Amino acid sequence: MAVYSVEVSTGNRLFAGTSDYVYVTVVGAEGLSERTLLNNWGADLTRGKTGSYAVQTPAATVSLGDLLLLRLEKDPFLLLPEDQWFCTTIVVTTPQDQVVLFPCHRWISRGQQVELRGGP
């Protein structure tokens, strides 16, 4: 099992934050990570904040290889009304200390799945 460090930044726009569930999956040339809920204690995905999360691979997977893309999913939190989330960037650090930037800069709605390619 390998652990990847994921830093997720929410934009500084008005109403950019969300209280919905947001999940991330890291996709590499040799497999994919577990679907991980981005949930630290407190207000994670609020306007202008960056949260750090640990994303693990399945037990039998040692490495994902070269990172190809990152999958974001947003699901409703209980019966709260719709609130979109503005994600700016996600930075993934591999167990080998390779840093990959996944620019997003878009609004994400409930039930939406977004796949981001890594950039320089």
N, C-alpha and C positions, 0 to 999 in steps of 0.2 A: 504494500500500500504506500502511495506517495501522497504528500500534502502540498497543495498549491496555495499560495497567498493571493487573495483577490481583494483589490481596493476599488470600491464603487463610489463614484462621485455623482451627487445630485446637483442639478443646475441651480443658479441663484435667481431664476426667474420667479415671478409671483405665482404662487400655487404649484411650484415645481415638485414638492414632496408628495408622498403617498403613505397611506396606512394599509394598503393592500399587501398581500403576500407577493414577494418577488423571488424567483428561483433562478439559479445560474447553473449551467452545465458547460464545462470546458471540453472542447473536442480537439483531439490530437490525431496525428497520423497513425498512432498505434492503439487508439481506443478513446473512451470518453470517461469523464469523472462521474461521480454520483450527482444526481440532481439535488442541489443544495439550497435550502431556504436561507435567504439573507436576513438573519434575525439575531441581532445582539440585544442585550438588555437596554431598553430606552428607545428613544426616537432615532431609528436607523436612517431611513431614507427621507430626511427632512431637507428643506431648502438650504443649499449652500454647504452641505455636510459631505464628508467622505468617511465611509465605513470600511473596516478591514474584516475579512472573513477567511476561514480555512476551508478549502474544498478538497475532499479526499477522492482518491481513485478507489475502485473496487479492490478487495483484499488481494486478489491474484495479480493485479496490475502494478508493475514496478514504476513505469513511466508512461506518459501519454505520447512520447516522442515530440516531434515538432508540432507546436500549437497551430491549428488551422483556423478555428473559429470559436466563438463563444455564443452560447444560446441563452437568451433571457426570456423568462415567462412571467406574466403578471396575472394573478388570480384574485378574486374578491376576498375581502376580509369580512366574514360574517355577513350582516345585512346592511353594511354602511353604503352610502351612495357612491356612485362612480367618482373616482378621482384619478386623473391621469398623472403620470410620473415623467419628469424630464431628466433623463440620464445623460450626463455629459461624456464621461470616460470611465473605462474600466482598465485597471492595470493588473496583470497577472505575473507573479514571480514564481518560476518553477523551482523544484527542489535543487536544481543545478544553478540557481541564482540568475537565470536568464529572465529578463524583463520584457514583457510583450504588452504593448498598448493597444487597446480596442476602443477606438473613437466611436461614440454613439450620437450625441447631439440631436436627440429626437424625443418626442413625446411618445409614451407607451401606454396603451389603454388596457383595460381588463380583458382577459382572454387572449391577448395578443402574444405571439411568440416572435422574437426578433433574433436573427443570427448576424453576428458582427465578425468581420474579418480583422485580423491583427494588422497593425501598421507600425511604421518605424517610430 
